[in-house]
């Protein structure tokens, strides 16, 4: 739709960001109480590593996430009169792009897990879309920050696409960012708790 409405790349990016923010916020708010609002395989894997869910459940979540992404890409292609699957030719590669994915994913995980550790899960439907909207503009990678999103975007040769050969490094960068963001969240929350305890003793 962005490509149909404007030939200006900046406008296309703005349309894309608005669509993502609104859909993501609504989806998290509505599906969070039902399924936990898991849309990112890396979040699922972190929670599995923390033993917050079993292996079978984690596999089911990741499979469902990837299947949902593929189905979503197919439906989007069909809605706009394109073949159901058309592999992207949009090359996204290079150190600046990969660094952008590390930053985007690290920030996403920092927000998610600080919210969880501090009991602020109810704010996630606002905070996560806000971060993604911002990161779409301040990262050269345009903030995929999710392996499922990355894989599904390889199936559409549009403004949002990514060439399949670029997937491995994107997912590696996202995984690195997820690890950084998670441990940074733990460090910051622990430090805040220690400071509160110290001030209380004083």
N, C-alpha and C positions, 0 to 999 in steps of 0.2 A: 504493500500500500504506500509506503514511504517513497518508493521509486516512482509510483504512478502520480503521486501528488506533487513531487518536486524533483528537479534535477540538481538542486543544491545539496551537497553532501552534509552540510551543517544542519539543514532542515530535516533531512532524512534521519540523521542521528538523533535529533530532538524528538521526532515522531516515534522512533524506535524506543527511546528512553521513557517517554510518557506511557507508551503501551505496556512496557515491561513493568514499570512501577505500579501502575494501577492493577494489572492482572496479578502480579506477585503479592501485593498487599492483600487483595481480596482472597486469593487462594490460601494464603497462610492463615488468615483470620477464620475462614470457613472450614478448612480441612485440618487445622491444628488440633482442635478438640477431638477429631475423629481418628487421625492417623499419626498425630505428632507433627504434621506439616513437613514431612521429609520430602524435599525435592532435590537434595544434593547427596549423591552417593558418598562423598567424603565426610559429610556430617554423620551419616549412618555408620560408616566405618569407624569414626572416632567414638561414637557411642557404643559400638560393639567392643572396641578395645577397652573401653571403660566398664565393660560387662553390664551395660544398661539394657542390653537386649541379647538374645541368643543368636547363634550362628545361622540357624535356619531362618529366623525372622530377618536378619540382616541381608541374607542372600535374596529373600523374597522382596525386600524393600528395593535393593539395588536393581534387581531384574525388572521390577515394576517401574522404577524411575526411568531406566533406559528404554523400556518398551513405550512408556508414555511420551518420552521425547521423540522417538521415531514416529509414533502415530501422529503426534502434534505437527511434526514437519511435513508428513504426508498430507494431512488435512489442509495445512496452510498452502501447500503447493497446489492442491486440487481446487481450493477456493478461488485462487487467482488464475485458473486456467492453465496451469503448468503441468508437466508430467508428475506423477505421484512421487517419484524419486528422480532428482536430477543432481548429480554430484557437483559440489561446488568447485570452482576454479579460482576462488579468492585466496591468494597466498597470504598467510599471516605468519611471519617468522622473523627471527633475529633477536638478539639479546634485549633490546629495548621492549619488544613485544612480550617476551617471556618474563622480564622483570615486572611489566605491568600486570601480568596475570598473578605473579607472586604477591604483589602489593594488594591487588583487588581481592584475592582469596584470603590473604592474611587479615585484612580489615574486616571482611565478612565474618570470619571465624572469631575474631576478637569481639565483635559486636554480639554474635550469637551466644558465645560461651560466657562472656561477662554477664549478659542478661540472665542466663541460666544459673550461674553461680551466685548471683545476687538476688535471685527470685523475681526477676523482672521479665519473665517470659511473655507477659501480656503486652509488652511494648515491641516485641519482635516484628509483628506485622507492620509496624511503622518504621522501625529502625533499619531493618534489612532492605526494604525498597529504597529508603532514603540513601543508604550507602551505595547500592547498586546504581541508582540514578546519577549520583555524584561521580562514581568511579567510571561510568560510561564516558564521561567527558574528560576526566583528568588522567586516564590511562590510555596509552597508545593502542593497547589491545582491545579497548572498549569493554573490558570487564566481563568476560564470560563467567569466570569464577566457579565453574561447575562442569565436571566431566560429562554429565548427561546433556547439558546444553551444548557443549562442544561437539559431541558426537552427532546430535540431531541437526546441528547447523551445517554439518558436512553434507547433508542430504538435500540442500537447497542452494541453487546457484543464484542467490540474490544478494542484496546489500549486506545481509547478516551472515552470509555463509563463510565457511572455512574449508580449505582444501584438505582432503583426507590425510595427505602426507604430513600436514602440520599438526595433526592431532596428538601424536605421542609427546612432543615437547610441551604442548599446551597443558596436557594432563599432568606431566611431571612438574611443571611450574605451579599448577594449582595444588598439587599434593604438598609441595614444599611450603607454599603459602598457608595451607591448612595447618600444617604442623607448627609453623611459626606463630600463627594467630592463636591456636589453642594454648600453647605453652605460655605465650605472652599474657593471655587472659588469666591463666592460673597464677602467674607471677604477680600481676597487678592486683588481683582480688585478694591474694594472700597478703600482699604488702599493705593493702588498705585495712584488712582485718587486724594485722599486727599493730598498725598505727592507732586504730581505735582502741585496742586493748591496752596499749602503752599509755595513751591519753587518759583512759579510765583509771589506771593504776595511779597516775600522777594526781 
